[in-house]
Amino acid sequence: MQVLKFGGTSVGSPEAINQVISIIQKRIDQSPIITVVSAFGGTTDALLQCGALAANGNELYKEQVQQITDRHLRAVKQLIPVQSQSGMLSAVKTLCNEIEDLCNGIFLLAEITPRTKDKLVSYGELISSQIVAAAFQSRGVATTWWDSRKLICTNSNFGNAAVNFPETEARIQLAAGSLETRHVVMPGFIASNEQGITTTLGRGGSDYTAAIVASAVNAGLLDIWTDVSGMMTADPRWVSNAKVIPAISYQEAMELSHFGAKVIYPPTIQPVMNKDIPVWIKNTFAPDDPGTVIQSDTSSNSHYVRGISSINNLALLSLEGSGMVGVPGFSRRLFEALSSKEINVILITQGSSEHSICVGIDALAAEKAKAVVDEVFAPEINLQKVEPLIVEKDLSIVALVGEQMKSHPGVSGRMFGALGRNGVNVRAIAQGSSERNISAVIATRDVRKALNVLHEEFFETTLKQINLFVTGVGNVGSRLMHQLEQQQQYLQQHLKVQLKVAGLANSSKFLIREEGIDLVNWKEQLMTAESGNLQHFIDQIISRNLRNSVFVDVTASHDVAQVYPQLLEKSIAVVACNKIACSSSYSYYRELKDKAREFNTSFLFETNVGAGLPVIGTLNDLLRSGDRINRIEAVLSGTLNFVFNNYDGSRPFSDVVKQAQEEGYTEPDPRLDLSGTDVMRKIMILAREAGVQMEMEDITNNSFLPASCMEGSVADFYEEMKRKEDHFRAIFDEAQSKGCKLKFVASYNEGKASVGLQHIEPQHDLYHLYGKDNIVLFYTERYPAQPLVIKGAGAGADVTASGVFADILRATLR
């Protein structure tokens, strides 16, 4: 015997019912079949709405009843040949008239009781099952219709009746023993009590009906046919990469169904598990898909975590107080209070100090729970031994489920580590002694991110998705976008990383695309994007709450540098090419470093010094390994090195500076470079990273630039340099006369820093430095005489962009 259950979407239209018939016809020769069907999709909700309208005195219920009637009559006409329709049309009309009569009564009484509600919603399954049975018969398939109300015996707990299994099994076995056809159609969800009054098994109860029947007849299998191809590793509406679980144990299926997986109704498992009947979850609209098998042996599935699920609309109740410590009975009184108001407890956790008890319940019952608990503990509250019940809302549970998690150490660590790295705060934790389930209470706003983060951690062995938000698309920003596009395939193949630019902004426009911005024509997309200010862009990044988010600042904007704290506080990593944040006040620099540590994220700024050179990274490696920085000598301006390497007196100094600007080696205002300000920032950043508290005013600047060059606009600056050509020529001639080169050197020595133009002799490490190269010499405890040298291109859009790129990878692959 086979038992097949078809859900509401599977019988939601004549076309779907024809698919059901096709599935049955292919199976019926193998063994007899009992088919359990739900109401047409949406009908139960429509019937409940009829009852609610009628109870509220709203005559619109009549229109709703008529719509229900018309829908079922149309189905009969499309499924059954004209010559065979009359009997079924008459039966449907009779049942729909009963619906209207029942609603008329509700309207007159202006109330609807649980018993009446069960009676009303039962018509959905009664009508659909009879239509499906008639459709089979019209196709020559000998089919018997069974009335579930005569077979499944329950108590009178209307809306969620408990089944009397011995009586129910006896009735089903008797019916099966006298069966004369190979096919039965019966309604799911509905039953009756010992007095013959209609009851229901709870929303989703058709699955339960099928399991009860399968157990009673000792079926070889139970198929649950729905609109998805099996149980999924996560809800596909939340996690786009969710996968079908090939096999899962009964216990794992119960855990997942309890924690929000809607594919199967939680009570369904118990009857079939007792008989070891395998359950297949199949897709009516893709019947050839393998689906998921629920059975006792799941050794063929290599994943020790089977799935991730969630429950929303949770409230957390916390009973706290010093008067609870060591006093027996507090937990009992709490649960008795909740039970007295029929409030179901979803999650329980208690600290070993006994100072608090925390439980999770449906948020709809939160106010009722607070009232009854505060009443029960009123004496202790009045004596200030216990605090009034604390209620927190807008919470959800995410649950990791897997039978084999108990034999794999570190699962909890990976779970909470992944959540923590993405700024998902855990409010409460519960884990059963079976280790089959690890549950965490989090803010509802973080559920989508949490599910994706955990799915990526435990199931996606292919690609880790990184969401980038880039502001600043000038020279360096454009090169970065090109490099990101160029390296997509390499990163996916070799690092298993998918870098997705989810946001892009310049000074006046921003573009957000969660699915990813096309890296080929991003300029055109940004040009047509909406206008908006910086704060709007930041608000959008935070509200989207995407996993593995990185904010990339490729500007020189003071305003952009001020938004970093907002992002770090949301555990969004910040990669800054912009030097302003780290070279502003020491207190702000320290705040950013501390926030990154506090919120378990990254604040990286390698390109602040040396463009793409690994200067800051090397300095940090030295310190982390226990070394100490004693002295630093460095040429840190690619601009100034380019200028003094190319100025030989044969052409004006201003022309060389103009060339450097045109080739992209200077800031938009070259005076930041030539005045030494930019070099001061860089040596200060290195000193700060070495552990020294330093401000800009602490650095000595021996500037070579005449003061008059600093006045006016950039154009005025160039004109003034032309007028001061003799000054620049004299500086060059003096150095040449001594056989030296001119280098603008930054120095740090035991807590003091300075910058200025120096004469460098041929034997010095700084002498052979060409083009736009930078060089940094670290003198440390381990490198006291022969320094550790880092040398290479220290300016240019491509190398700077590559340094930003490297920081992005550091931020995401930690």
CORHU-V847651 format. One record per pair of residues at least 4 apart in sequence whose C-alpha atoms are under 7 Angstrom apart, sorted by sequence separation. I is the first residue (numbers start at 1). J is the second residue. D is the distance in Angstrom with one decimal. If there is no record, write none. Layout:
i: <I I>
j: <J J>
d: <D D>
This chain:
i: <6 7 8 12 13 14 15 16 17 18 19 20 21 22 23 24 28 39 42 43 44 45 46 47 48 49 50 51 52 53 54 60 61 62 63 64 65 66 67 68 69 70 71 72 73 74 75 76 80 81 85 86 87 88 89 90 91 92 93 94 95 96 97 98 99 100 101 102 103 104 105 106 112 113 114 115 116 117 118 122 123 124 125 126 127 128 129 130 131 132 133 134 135 136 137 147 148 157 164 165 166 167 168 169 170 171 172 173 174 175 192 193 201 205 206 207 208 209 210 211 212 213 214 215 235 236 248 249 250 251 252 253 254 255 256 257 269 270 271 272 273 283 329 330 331 332 333 334 335 336 337 338 339 350 351 362 365 366 367 368 369 370 371 372 373 374 377 378 379 380 381 410 411 412 413 414 415 416 417 418 419 420 431 432 442 443 446 447 448 449 450 451 452 453 454 455 456 473 474 475 476 477 478 479 480 481 482 483 484 487 488 489 490 491 492 505 506 513 518 521 522 523 524 525 532 533 534 535 536 537 538 539 540 541 557 558 563 564 565 566 567 568 579 580 584 585 586 587 588 589 590 591 592 593 594 595 596 597 607 614 615 616 617 618 619 620 621 622 623 637 638 639 640 641 642 643 651 652 653 654 655 656 657 658 659 660 661 666 670 671 672 673 676 677 678 679 680 681 682 683 684 685 686 687 688 694 705 712 713 714 715 716 717 718 719 720 721 724 725 726 727 728 729 730 731 732 733 734 735 736 748 749 760 769 779 780 783 795 796 797 798 799 800 801 802 803 804 805 806 807 808 809 810 6 11 28 39 53 54 80 106 112 136 137 156 157 192 193 214 234 248 256 257 272 282 338 351 380 381 419 420 432 455 472 473 491 492 505 517 567 568 584 596 607 610 622 623 660 661 667 672 673 687 688 712 735 736 748 762 779 783 795 10 11 106 137 155 192 193 236 324 350 380 381 405 431 491 492 504 505 596 609 647 660 667 672 688 711 735 747 748 760 761 779 10 53 54 136 154 155 191 192 235 257 350 381 431 491 504 582 596 666 710 735 747 760 53 77 154 155 191 214 234 257 258 349 350 430 431 456 503 504 581 606 709 746 747 779 76 154 190 191 233 257 282 349 430 503 647 746 778 779 133 153 154 190 232 233 281 282 348 349 429 430 488 502 503 564 593 606 646 684 745 746 777 778 50 153 189 190 232 233 280 281 348 429 488 502 606 709 745 777 778 133 189 232 233 254 280 281 347 348 428 429 502 709 744 745 777 76 189 231 232 280 347 428 502 643 744 745 776 777 50 153 230 231 279 280 345 346 374 426 427 502 643 743 744 776 50 130 153 229 230 254 278 279 345 346 374 426 427 501 502 511 742 743 775 776 73 152 189 278 279 345 373 426 500 501 510 680 742 743 775 151 188 189 278 344 425 509 643 742 743 774 775 188 511 642 741 742 773 774 73 250 276 370 510 561 680 740 741 773 774 151 189 276 509 510 561 740 741 773 774 99 151 188 509 510 551 639 740 772 773 343 424 509 510 550 551 552 553 554 555 556 558 739 740 772 250 508 509 549 550 551 552 553 554 555 772 508 549 550 551 552 553 554 556 735 508 553 676 424 569 610 639 741 69 510 565 568 609 638 639 676 12 325 568 571 573 574 575 576 577 675 2 11 12 325 406 463 571 572 573 574 575 576 579 1 2 3 4 5 6 7 8 11 324 325 363 405 406 569 571 573 574 575 577 578 675 1 2 3 4 5 6 7 8 9 324 338 405 419 568 577 674 1 2 3 4 5 6 8 9 231 464 465 466 467 468 469 8 322 403 463 464 465 466 467 468 469 470 471 472 473 568 640 321 402 419 462 463 464 465 466 467 468 469 470 471 472 485 639 640 65 92 320 321 337 401 402 418 463 467 468 469 470 471 320 337 401 418 144 154 156 319 320 400 401 143 146 148 153 154 155 161 318 319 399 400 481 142 144 145 146 147 148 152 153 154 161 318 319 334 337 399 400 415 671 118 143 144 145 146 147 152 153 154 159 160 161 318 399 118 142 143 144 145 149 153 158 159 160 172 317 318 398 399 143 148 149 158 159 160 316 317 397 398 637 115 148 149 156 159 173 316 317 397 398 636 114 172 173 250 316 397 114 246 247 248 249 250 315 316 396 397 669 246 247 248 249 250 314 315 395 396 169 245 246 247 248 249 314 315 395 396 249 261 314 315 395 396 54 149 249 260 313 314 394 395 57 231 248 259 260 313 394 55 230 247 259 260 315 51 54 55 133 229 230 259 50 54 57 229 230 256 700 701 702 703 704 56 228 229 247 699 700 701 702 51 55 76 80 228 699 700 701 54 55 79 129 215 221 222 223 224 225 226 227 55 129 207 208 211 215 220 221 222 223 224 225 226 227 80 129 207 214 219 221 222 223 224 225 226 227 208 212 223 225 692 205 208 211 215 229 14 51 126 204 207 211 230 231 629 125 229 230 323 125 322 323 683 14 321 322 654 14 321 320 321 320 654 679 122 319 654 319 616 652 318 319 317 318 653 47 48 233 234 317 318 609 652 47 233 234 235 317 608 232 233 234 316 317 653 680 315 316 44 315 316 477 315 476 119 314 315 467 676 44 118 119 314 315 349 649 43 118 313 314 349 467 468 469 470 471 472 118 313 314 348 466 467 468 469 470 471 472 312 313 347 466 467 468 469 470 471 472 40 312 471 39 311 312 39 310 311 38 310 311 37 40 310 39 309 310 309 308 309 37 308 307 308 307 453 305 306 307 305 306 449 305 449 304 449 583 644 304 644 304 305 304 583 583 641 582 640 586 586 586 635 585 635 636 634 635 633 634 633 634 633 21 632 633 632 631 632 631 630 631 630 422 645 422 645 642 641 642 665 641 665 312 641 664 639 664 638 638 638 637 636 635 636 259 635 634 635 634 308 633 634 633 256 632 633 255 632 423 631 632 423 631 33 34 35 36 37 38 252 422 629 630 631 32 33 34 35 36 37 38 252 421 629 630 32 33 34 35 36 37 252 629 36 628 629 627 628 627 627 638 639 637 638 610 38 37 36 615 423 421 613 420 421 613 612 611 610 611 612 611 612 611 612 612 611 607 607 606 607 606 5 604 5 3 602 238 3 239 239 3 10 2 9 10 1 2 3 4 5 6 7 9 1 2 3 4 5 6 7 2 3 4 5 6 577 575 575 575 573 20 548 19 10 479 479 476 480 475 476 479 480 476 477 476 480>
j: <10 11 12 16 17 18 19 20 21 22 23 24 25 26 27 28 32 43 46 47 48 49 50 51 52 53 54 55 56 57 58 64 65 66 67 68 69 70 71 72 73 74 75 76 77 78 79 80 84 85 89 90 91 92 93 94 95 96 97 98 99 100 101 102 103 104 105 106 107 108 109 110 116 117 118 119 120 121 122 126 127 128 129 130 131 132 133 134 135 136 137 138 139 140 141 151 152 161 168 169 170 171 172 173 174 175 176 177 178 179 196 197 205 209 210 211 212 213 214 215 216 217 218 219 239 240 252 253 254 255 256 257 258 259 260 261 273 274 275 276 277 287 333 334 335 336 337 338 339 340 341 342 343 354 355 366 369 370 371 372 373 374 375 376 377 378 381 382 383 384 385 414 415 416 417 418 419 420 421 422 423 424 435 436 446 447 450 451 452 453 454 455 456 457 458 459 460 477 478 479 480 481 482 483 484 485 486 487 488 491 492 493 494 495 496 509 510 517 522 525 526 527 528 529 536 537 538 539 540 541 542 543 544 545 561 562 567 568 569 570 571 572 583 584 588 589 590 591 592 593 594 595 596 597 598 599 600 601 611 618 619 620 621 622 623 624 625 626 627 641 642 643 644 645 646 647 655 656 657 658 659 660 661 662 663 664 665 670 674 675 676 677 680 681 682 683 684 685 686 687 688 689 690 691 692 698 709 716 717 718 719 720 721 722 723 724 725 728 729 730 731 732 733 734 735 736 737 738 739 740 752 753 764 773 783 784 787 799 800 801 802 803 804 805 806 807 808 809 810 811 812 813 814 11 16 33 44 58 59 85 111 117 141 142 161 162 197 198 219 239 253 261 262 277 287 343 356 385 386 424 425 437 460 477 478 496 497 510 522 572 573 589 601 612 615 627 628 665 666 672 677 678 692 693 717 740 741 753 767 784 788 800 16 17 112 143 161 198 199 242 330 356 386 387 411 437 497 498 510 511 602 615 653 666 673 678 694 717 741 753 754 766 767 785 17 60 61 143 161 162 198 199 242 264 357 388 438 498 511 589 603 673 717 742 754 767 61 85 162 163 199 222 242 265 266 357 358 438 439 464 511 512 589 614 717 754 755 787 85 163 199 200 242 266 291 358 439 512 656 755 787 788 143 163 164 200 242 243 291 292 358 359 439 440 498 512 513 574 603 616 656 694 755 756 787 788 61 164 200 201 243 244 291 292 359 440 499 513 617 720 756 788 789 145 201 244 245 266 292 293 359 360 440 441 514 721 756 757 789 89 202 244 245 293 360 441 515 656 757 758 789 790 64 167 244 245 293 294 359 360 388 440 441 516 657 757 758 790 65 145 168 244 245 269 293 294 360 361 389 441 442 516 517 526 757 758 790 791 89 168 205 294 295 361 389 442 516 517 526 696 758 759 791 168 205 206 295 361 442 526 660 759 760 791 792 206 529 660 759 760 791 792 92 269 295 389 529 580 699 759 760 792 793 171 209 296 529 530 581 760 761 793 794 120 172 209 530 531 572 660 761 793 794 365 446 531 532 572 573 574 575 576 577 578 580 761 762 794 273 531 532 572 573 574 575 576 577 578 795 532 573 574 575 576 577 578 580 759 533 578 701 450 595 636 665 767 96 537 592 595 636 665 666 703 40 353 596 599 601 602 603 604 605 703 31 40 41 354 435 492 600 601 602 603 604 605 608 31 32 33 34 35 36 37 38 41 354 355 393 435 436 599 601 603 604 605 607 608 705 32 33 34 35 36 37 38 39 40 355 369 436 450 599 608 705 33 34 35 36 37 38 40 41 263 496 497 498 499 500 501 41 355 436 496 497 498 499 500 501 502 503 504 505 506 601 673 355 436 453 496 497 498 499 500 501 502 503 504 505 506 519 673 674 100 127 355 356 372 436 437 453 498 502 503 504 505 506 356 373 437 454 181 191 193 356 357 437 438 181 184 186 191 192 193 199 356 357 437 438 519 181 183 184 185 186 187 191 192 193 200 357 358 373 376 438 439 454 710 158 183 184 185 186 187 192 193 194 199 200 201 358 439 159 183 184 185 186 190 194 199 200 201 213 358 359 439 440 185 190 191 200 201 202 358 359 439 440 679 158 191 192 199 202 216 359 360 440 441 679 158 216 217 294 360 441 159 291 292 293 294 295 360 361 441 442 714 292 293 294 295 296 360 361 441 442 216 292 293 294 295 296 361 362 442 443 297 309 362 363 443 444 103 198 298 309 362 363 443 444 107 281 298 309 310 363 444 106 281 298 310 311 366 103 106 107 185 281 282 311 103 107 110 282 283 309 753 754 755 756 757 110 282 283 301 753 754 755 756 106 110 131 135 283 754 755 756 110 111 135 185 271 277 278 279 280 281 282 283 112 186 264 265 268 272 277 278 279 280 281 282 283 284 138 187 265 272 277 279 280 281 282 283 284 285 267 271 282 284 751 265 268 271 275 289 75 112 187 265 268 272 291 292 690 187 291 292 385 188 385 386 746 78 385 386 718 79 386 386 387 387 721 746 190 387 722 389 686 722 389 390 389 390 725 120 121 306 307 390 391 682 725 121 307 308 309 391 682 307 308 309 391 392 728 755 391 392 121 392 393 554 393 554 198 393 394 546 755 124 198 199 394 395 429 729 124 199 394 395 430 548 549 550 551 552 553 200 395 396 430 548 549 550 551 552 553 554 395 396 430 549 550 551 552 553 554 555 124 396 555 124 396 397 125 396 397 125 397 398 125 128 398 128 398 399 399 399 400 129 400 400 401 401 547 400 401 402 401 402 545 402 546 402 547 681 742 403 743 404 405 405 684 685 743 685 744 693 694 695 744 695 745 746 745 746 745 746 746 747 747 136 747 748 748 748 749 749 749 750 750 547 770 548 771 771 771 772 795 772 796 444 773 796 772 797 772 773 774 774 774 774 775 399 775 775 776 776 451 776 777 777 401 777 778 401 778 570 778 779 571 779 182 183 184 185 186 187 401 571 778 779 780 182 183 184 185 186 187 188 402 571 779 780 183 184 185 186 187 188 403 780 188 780 781 780 781 781 782 794 795 794 795 774 206 206 210 790 599 600 792 600 601 794 794 794 794 795 799 799 800 800 802 803 803 800 803 803 804 807 207 807 210 210 811 448 214 451 452 219 226 219 226 227 219 220 221 222 223 224 225 227 220 221 222 223 224 225 226 222 223 224 225 226 804 804 807 808 811 284 812 284 284 797 798 797 801 797 798 801 802 800 801 801 805>
d: <5.6 6.6 5.6 6.3 6.3 6.2 6.5 6.4 6.3 6.3 6.3 6.3 6.1 6.4 6.7 5.9 6.1 6.1 6.3 6.1 6.2 6.1 6.3 6.4 6.2 6.0 6.1 6.0 6.2 6.4 5.5 6.6 6.1 6.2 6.3 6.4 6.2 6.0 6.1 6.5 6.2 6.1 6.4 6.4 6.4 6.2 6.0 5.7 6.4 6.2 6.0 6.1 6.3 6.1 6.2 6.2 6.3 6.1 6.0 6.4 6.4 6.4 6.1 6.1 6.2 6.0 6.4 6.4 6.0 6.3 6.2 5.7 6.1 6.1 6.2 6.4 6.1 6.2 6.1 6.4 5.9 6.2 5.8 6.4 6.3 6.2 6.1 6.1 6.1 6.4 6.3 6.1 6.6 6.7 5.1 7.0 5.8 4.5 6.0 5.8 6.2 6.3 6.2 6.0 6.1 6.3 6.1 6.0 6.6 6.2 5.2 5.5 4.9 6.2 6.3 6.3 6.2 6.3 6.0 6.1 6.2 6.2 5.8 6.6 6.0 5.4 6.3 6.1 6.2 6.3 6.2 6.0 6.0 6.2 6.6 4.4 5.9 6.2 6.9 5.8 6.3 5.4 6.1 6.2 6.3 6.0 6.0 6.4 5.9 6.0 7.0 6.4 5.6 6.8 6.9 7.0 6.1 6.2 6.3 6.4 6.0 5.9 6.2 6.2 6.1 5.6 6.1 6.0 6.4 6.1 5.9 6.1 6.1 6.1 5.7 5.9 6.4 5.9 6.1 6.6 6.4 5.5 6.3 6.9 6.9 7.0 5.9 6.1 6.3 6.0 6.1 6.0 6.0 6.2 6.1 5.3 4.7 4.0 5.7 6.5 6.2 6.3 6.3 6.2 6.1 6.2 6.0 6.0 6.2 6.1 6.3 6.1 5.9 5.0 4.4 5.7 6.4 5.8 5.6 6.6 6.1 6.2 6.6 6.2 6.2 6.6 6.3 6.0 6.2 6.4 6.3 6.0 6.0 6.7 6.4 6.5 6.9 6.2 6.0 6.8 6.6 5.2 6.1 5.8 6.7 6.4 6.0 6.0 6.3 6.4 6.0 6.0 6.2 6.5 6.0 5.9 5.9 6.4 4.2 5.9 6.2 6.1 6.2 6.3 6.4 6.0 6.1 6.6 5.1 6.2 5.9 6.1 6.1 5.9 6.1 6.0 6.9 6.9 6.4 6.1 6.2 6.3 6.3 6.2 6.2 6.4 5.6 5.5 6.3 5.4 6.6 6.3 6.1 6.3 6.4 6.3 6.1 6.2 6.3 6.1 6.1 6.1 6.1 6.6 4.8 6.4 6.8 5.6 6.2 6.5 6.5 6.1 6.3 6.5 6.6 6.3 6.2 6.8 6.1 6.0 6.5 6.4 6.1 6.1 6.6 6.2 6.0 6.7 6.5 5.6 5.6 6.4 6.5 6.2 5.3 5.3 5.2 6.9 6.1 5.9 6.1 6.3 6.4 6.1 6.1 6.3 6.3 6.5 6.3 6.1 6.4 5.8 6.0 6.9 5.5 6.4 6.8 5.0 6.4 5.8 5.7 6.4 5.3 5.8 6.2 6.9 5.1 6.7 4.9 6.4 6.5 5.5 6.2 5.0 6.7 5.2 6.3 5.1 4.9 5.1 6.7 6.4 6.5 5.7 5.1 6.1 4.9 4.1 6.5 5.2 6.2 6.8 5.0 5.8 6.6 5.3 6.2 5.3 5.0 6.7 5.4 5.3 5.5 5.9 6.8 5.1 6.8 4.3 5.5 5.3 6.4 6.7 5.5 5.0 5.9 6.0 5.8 4.3 6.7 5.4 6.7 6.2 5.4 5.7 6.9 5.9 5.4 5.7 5.6 6.3 5.5 6.7 6.4 6.3 6.8 5.6 6.4 6.9 6.0 5.5 6.7 6.9 6.4 6.9 6.7 6.8 5.8 6.6 5.9 5.6 5.8 4.9 6.8 6.1 4.7 6.2 4.8 6.8 5.1 5.1 5.9 6.7 6.6 6.5 5.3 5.8 5.5 6.7 5.3 6.7 5.1 6.4 5.4 6.4 5.7 6.3 6.0 6.1 6.2 6.6 5.5 6.6 6.4 6.9 5.2 5.9 6.2 4.9 6.9 4.3 6.0 5.7 5.5 5.2 4.9 5.3 5.2 4.4 6.4 4.3 5.3 6.7 6.3 5.9 5.3 4.5 6.1 5.4 5.5 7.0 5.9 6.3 5.7 6.5 7.0 5.7 6.2 6.9 6.8 5.6 6.8 6.5 5.6 6.7 5.6 5.1 4.7 5.5 5.6 6.3 5.3 6.2 6.7 5.1 4.4 4.6 7.0 5.0 6.8 5.6 5.6 5.7 6.5 6.3 5.4 4.4 6.1 5.6 5.6 6.4 5.4 6.5 5.7 6.4 5.1 6.4 5.3 6.1 4.7 6.7 7.0 5.8 5.5 4.5 4.8 5.0 6.8 5.9 4.2 6.5 5.7 6.7 6.2 6.5 5.8 5.8 5.6 6.2 6.6 5.3 6.0 6.2 5.2 4.8 6.1 5.6 6.1 5.2 6.8 6.9 5.4 6.9 6.9 6.5 6.6 4.9 5.9 5.4 6.2 5.7 5.7 5.4 6.0 6.1 6.5 5.5 5.6 6.5 6.3 4.9 4.3 5.7 6.6 5.1 6.9 5.1 5.4 5.6 6.7 7.0 5.8 6.7 4.3 5.9 6.6 4.3 4.9 6.2 6.2 7.0 6.9 5.2 6.7 5.7 6.6 3.9 5.6 7.0 5.6 6.2 7.0 5.6 6.9 6.3 7.0 6.0 6.2 6.4 6.9 5.4 5.1 5.0 5.9 5.4 6.1 7.0 6.2 6.3 5.2 5.1 6.8 4.1 4.7 6.6 5.8 5.3 5.8 6.5 6.8 6.5 4.8 5.8 5.1 6.7 6.4 4.3 6.4 5.6 6.0 6.0 6.3 6.6 7.0 5.0 6.2 6.8 6.7 6.1 6.4 5.8 5.4 5.4 4.6 4.8 4.8 4.8 5.2 5.5 6.1 6.0 6.4 5.8 6.2 6.0 5.9 6.0 7.0 5.9 6.3 6.2 6.9 6.9 6.6 6.2 5.3 6.7 5.9 6.5 6.4 6.2 6.9 6.7 5.6 6.5 4.6 7.0 5.8 5.5 5.4 6.2 6.0 6.3 6.0 6.1 6.7 5.4 4.7 5.1 5.2 6.6 6.5 6.6 4.8 4.9 4.9 4.8 5.3 5.6 6.3 5.7 6.2 5.6 6.3 6.1 5.2 6.9 6.5 5.6 6.5 6.4 6.9 6.0 5.3 6.0 6.4 5.8 5.4 6.7 6.1 5.1 4.8 4.8 4.8 4.5 4.9 5.1 5.6 6.9 5.9 6.3 6.3 6.3 6.7 5.8 7.0 5.9 6.3 5.9 6.1 5.7 6.4 5.0 5.1 6.4 6.2 6.0 6.0 6.5 6.0 6.1 4.0 5.7 5.0 4.5 4.7 4.7 4.9 5.1 4.6 5.8 6.1 5.8 6.3 6.3 6.9 6.9 5.6 5.2 6.9 5.8 5.0 5.8 6.1 5.8 5.9 5.5 4.3 4.9 4.6 5.2 5.6 6.7 6.6 6.4 6.4 5.8 6.6 6.2 5.7 6.5 6.5 6.0 5.6 6.5 5.8 6.4 5.8 4.3 6.0 4.6 6.8 6.6 6.8 5.9 5.5 6.6 5.6 6.7 6.1 6.8 6.4 6.2 5.9 5.2 6.4 6.7 5.3 6.5 5.2 6.7 5.9 6.3 5.7 6.3 6.1 6.1 5.1 5.5 4.6 5.9 5.8 6.4 6.6 6.9 5.6 6.4 6.6 7.0 6.4 4.9 4.7 5.0 4.9 6.8 6.5 5.3 6.9 6.8 5.9 5.2 4.5 4.3 6.1 6.6 5.4 6.3 5.7 6.2 6.5 5.5 5.4 4.7 6.9 5.6 6.7 5.8 6.4 7.0 6.2 4.1 6.4 6.5 4.4 6.8 5.3 6.4 5.5 6.2 5.6 5.5 4.9 6.9 5.4 6.4 5.8 6.2 5.5 6.5 6.0 5.6 6.5 6.2 5.8 4.6 4.5 6.6 6.6 5.4 6.4 5.4 5.7 5.7 6.5 5.6 6.2 6.4 4.8 4.9 5.0 5.1 6.2 6.4 5.4 6.6 5.5 4.9 5.8 6.5 6.0 6.5 5.2 5.8 5.9 5.7 6.0 6.7 6.2 5.0 4.5 4.5 5.1 6.0 6.7 6.0 5.8 6.1 4.8 6.1 4.7 5.6 6.8 5.7 5.6 5.2 5.3 5.5 5.5 4.8 5.7 5.3 5.2 6.4 6.1 5.8 5.2 5.7 7.0 5.5 5.6 7.0 4.4 6.3 5.3 6.9 6.2 6.5 5.8 6.1 5.8 6.7 6.1 7.0 4.6 6.3 5.1 4.4 5.0 4.5 6.9 4.4 6.5 5.7 5.0 5.1 6.2 6.0 6.9 4.6 5.9 6.4 5.8 5.6 6.4 5.7 6.0 6.0 6.2 5.1 6.0 5.8 6.7 6.8 5.6 5.6 6.3 5.2 4.7 4.7 4.9 4.8 5.2 6.0 6.1 5.3 6.0 6.9 6.9 6.0 6.3 6.1 6.1 5.5 5.8 6.5 6.2 5.9 6.9 5.6 6.5 6.7 4.4 5.9 6.4 6.3 5.7 6.9 5.9 5.4 5.8 5.9 4.3 5.9 6.5 5.0 5.0 4.6 4.3 6.4 5.9 6.0 6.3 6.5 5.6 6.7 6.1 6.2 4.1 5.8 5.7 5.7 5.7 6.8 5.9 6.8 6.0 5.3 7.0 6.9 5.9 6.6 6.6 5.0 6.5 6.7 6.7 6.4 6.0 5.7 6.6 5.5 6.5 5.8 4.1 5.1 7.0 4.9 6.7 7.0 5.9 5.9 5.8 6.6 6.7 6.5 6.7 5.1 5.7 5.5 6.6 5.8 4.5 6.9 5.7 6.4 6.9 7.0 7.0 6.0 6.6 7.0 6.6 6.0 6.9 6.0 6.0 5.5 6.3 5.0 6.0 6.0 5.9 6.2 6.1 6.2 6.4 6.0 6.2 5.2 6.7 5.2 4.7 4.9 4.8 4.7 5.3 4.8 6.7 6.1 7.0 6.2 6.2 6.0 6.0 6.2 6.0 5.0 6.9 4.4 7.0 4.6 5.5 6.5 4.3 6.9 5.1 5.4 5.3 6.7 7.0 6.2 4.3 5.5 5.8 6.0 5.3 5.6 6.9 6.0 4.8 6.3 6.2 5.4 6.3 7.0 5.8 6.9 5.8 4.8 6.6 4.3 5.9 5.6 5.4 5.4 6.2 6.7 7.0 4.8 6.3 5.4 6.9 6.2 6.5 6.4 6.7 6.7 6.6 6.3 6.2 6.4 4.9 7.0 5.6 6.1 6.9 5.2 5.9 6.4 4.7 6.7 5.6 6.6 4.9 5.4 6.5 4.4 6.2 6.3 5.6 6.2 6.4 6.3 6.2 4.9 6.6 4.5 5.5 5.5 5.4 6.7 6.8 5.9 6.3 6.7 4.3 5.6 5.9 6.5 5.3 5.3 6.7 6.8 5.3 5.5 6.5 4.3 7.0 6.0 5.9 5.1 6.7 5.6 7.0 6.8 5.0 5.8 6.3 6.1 4.7 5.0 6.2 5.8 5.9 5.9 6.5 6.4 6.4 5.7 7.0 5.7 6.8 4.5 4.9 4.6 4.7 5.1 5.3 5.6 6.1 6.9 6.3 5.1 5.8 6.4 6.0 6.3 5.6 5.6 6.2 4.5 5.6 5.5 6.9 6.7 5.6 6.1 6.6 5.0 6.9 6.9 4.9 6.3 6.0 6.9 6.0 6.9 6.7 5.7 6.7 6.8 6.3 6.8 6.8 5.1 4.6 5.8 5.0 6.2 5.0 4.5 6.0 4.0 6.2 6.2 5.7 6.7 6.4 6.8 6.7 6.2 6.1 6.6 5.6 5.8 5.9 6.8 5.6 6.6 6.0 5.4 6.8 6.7 4.8 5.9 6.5 5.8 6.1 6.3 6.4 6.5 5.9 5.6 4.9 4.6 4.9 4.8 5.5 6.3 6.3 6.1 5.8 6.3 6.5 7.0 6.4 6.5 6.6 6.9 6.8 7.0 6.0 6.5 6.0 4.6 4.8 6.1 6.8 6.0 7.0 6.7 6.9 5.6 7.0>
